[in-house]
């Protein structure tokens, strides 16, 4: 067994990847993480999905690829330049709602909504407003974060924040938690 992705990439992935590189965006989830996101998405038929941190839509394309036709994905980002790439290549998918807004503002206004799957790939819902994001999970819902192993683009002091986040997640009694030292460091929680 190897860490190769020996399966088909989402149809829009090559175009999004090219546009991502041209845009200078360097914080996209790696393909190992994205492959896992797709596989986990397939476990939630007719599910409600939330992605906090669309970026250019690379991970979004993989999540969509795992969704059935009855599922919906809401994806939030506050950078219109990068969100426009996702809109260009994924905007025609009627299961997807892309929203250009501040993550904190969106979570506060929508904290009564419930989801079966949350991929928190930005500050809000991960390092900030963690309790609020986790309260949006249905029982049995998946909470997924990546980039928990040291990354070359981490600013000074970020490792301490990552360590604190892991400790906070480990101390919760409402999640079953698995930490994976794989890809960029993935944590998966399931709401009890």
Secondary structure, DSSP 8 states (H G I E B T S, - for coil): --S---S---TTHHHHHHHHHHHT------HHHHHHHHHHHTTSTT-EEEEE--TTSHHHHHHHHH--TT-EEEEEES-HHHHHHHHHHHTT-TTEEEEES-HHHHHHHHTT--EEEEEE-SSBTTTBSHHHHHHTEEEEEEEEE---S--TT--TTHHHHHHHHHHHHHT-SSEEEEEE-STT-EEEEEE-
